[in-house]
């Protein structure tokens, strides 16, 4: 990942709809690469959405 991609990834957690998977797809990197380069994303944990 380049510096621009890392800045973008760090800005995305403010978006409540952003997931690590969707962000990795936008940046064209794997989830593992994203989590390695931006370790604070690991702290987000799984996304739980209310049902019905």
FIFI-314330 format. One line per 8 residues: number of its first residue (from 0); for each residue x, y, z of N, C-alpha, C. Coordinates in Angstrom, 3 decimals. Layout:
NUM	X/Y/Z/X/Y/Z/X/Y/Z  ...
//
This chain:
0	0.840/-1.180/0.000/0.000/0.000/0.000/0.884/1.243/0.000  0.429/2.269/-0.712/1.174/3.522/-0.712/0.597/4.466/0.349  1.257/5.572/0.568/0.858/6.516/1.619/-0.557/7.049/1.402  -0.928/7.290/0.172/-2.271/7.795/-0.138/-3.340/6.776/0.273  -3.112/5.510/-0.057/-4.065/4.457/0.309/-4.181/4.331/1.830  -3.076/4.431/2.528/-3.098/4.331/3.987/-3.869/5.503/4.584  -3.654/6.715/4.079/-4.419/7.880/4.560/-5.911/7.671/4.329  -6.259/7.176/3.156/-7.659/6.920/2.828/-8.251/5.884/3.786
8	-7.530/4.830/4.038/-8.006/3.767/4.931/-8.206/4.284/6.353  -7.313/5.134/6.803/-7.431/5.680/8.162/-8.607/6.642/8.282  -8.993/7.278/7.202/-10.131/8.200/7.226/-11.465/7.457/7.185  -11.482/6.262/6.620/-12.730/5.527/6.431/-13.401/5.019/7.701  -12.697/4.668/8.765/-13.401/4.161/9.937/-14.451/5.112/10.498  -14.359/6.390/10.168/-15.380/7.336/10.598/-16.715/7.053/9.913  -16.693/6.361/8.789/-17.902/6.009/8.052/-18.521/4.769/8.692  -19.719/4.889/9.274/-20.332/3.747/9.965/-20.678/2.578/9.044
16	-20.768/2.818/7.755/-21.091/1.748/6.814/-19.852/1.045/6.274  -18.676/1.590/6.562/-17.431/1.020/6.034/-17.082/-0.268/6.768  -16.659/-1.259/6.020/-16.149/-2.494/6.597/-14.732/-2.690/6.070  -13.962/-3.509/6.758/-12.609/-3.789/6.296/-12.656/-4.400/4.903  -13.607/-5.300/4.673/-13.735/-5.946/3.373/-14.044/-4.932/2.274  -15.009/-4.041/2.515/-15.373/-3.074/1.475/-14.235/-2.095/1.222  -13.547/-1.699/2.275/-12.427/-0.793/2.105/-11.286/-1.465/1.345  -11.007/-2.723/1.654/-9.954/-3.458/0.942/-10.292/-3.558/-0.545
24	-11.558/-3.805/-0.857/-11.965/-3.874/-2.268/-11.775/-2.534/-2.958  -12.145/-1.428/-2.278/-11.974/-0.099/-2.869/-10.512/0.195/-3.170  -9.632/-0.264/-2.279/-8.210/0.023/-2.421/-7.475/-1.033/-3.233  -8.187/-2.083/-3.634/-7.621/-3.175/-4.423/-6.448/-3.851/-3.705  -6.676/-4.136/-2.411/-5.708/-4.870/-1.600/-6.476/-5.938/-0.828  -5.747/-6.881/-0.255/-6.416/-7.908/0.541/-6.743/-7.356/1.929  -7.670/-8.015/2.617/-7.997/-7.623/3.994/-6.772/-7.756/4.893  -5.960/-8.785/4.642/-4.754/-9.004/5.442/-3.773/-7.856/5.256
32	-3.558/-7.453/4.014/-2.655/-6.331/3.745/-3.167/-5.063/4.411  -4.448/-4.812/4.285/-5.042/-3.626/4.883/-4.865/-3.641/6.399  -5.143/-4.766/7.029/-5.016/-4.868/8.486/-3.566/-4.768/8.947  -2.643/-5.230/8.126/-1.221/-5.135/8.466/-0.735/-3.692/8.357  -1.148/-3.006/7.307/-0.687/-1.640/7.069/-1.428/-0.608/7.921  -2.648/-0.934/8.322/-3.462/-0.022/9.131/-3.990/-0.822/10.329  -3.120/-1.117/11.302/-3.483/-2.021/12.395/-4.659/-1.549/13.244  -4.928/-0.255/13.278/-6.062/0.218/14.082/-7.402/-0.293/13.564
40	-7.444/-0.765/12.317/-8.684/-1.334/11.795/-9.023/-2.658/12.470  -8.020/-3.376/12.956/-8.258/-4.653/13.636/-9.095/-4.456/14.887  -8.954/-3.327/15.540/-9.660/-3.053/16.792/-11.155/-2.849/16.580  -11.579/-2.672/15.353/-12.995/-2.445/15.075/-13.843/-3.663/15.340  -13.256/-4.843/15.180/-13.989/-6.076/15.434/-15.086/-6.308/14.416  -15.881/-7.368/14.628/-16.950/-7.703/13.687/-18.065/-6.659/13.723  -18.711/-6.521/12.609/-19.827/-5.581/12.506/-21.113/-6.300/12.878  -21.855/-5.713/13.798/-23.150/-6.272/14.181/-24.221/-5.280/13.796
48	-25.174/-5.728/13.011/-26.257/-4.860/12.581/-27.564/-5.403/13.134  -28.406/-4.510/13.637/-29.697/-4.984/14.162/-30.554/-5.612/13.054  -31.299/-6.618/13.416/-32.204/-7.251/12.449/-33.642/-6.905/12.794  -34.460/-6.791/11.737/-35.884/-6.583/11.836/-36.280/-5.633/12.834
//
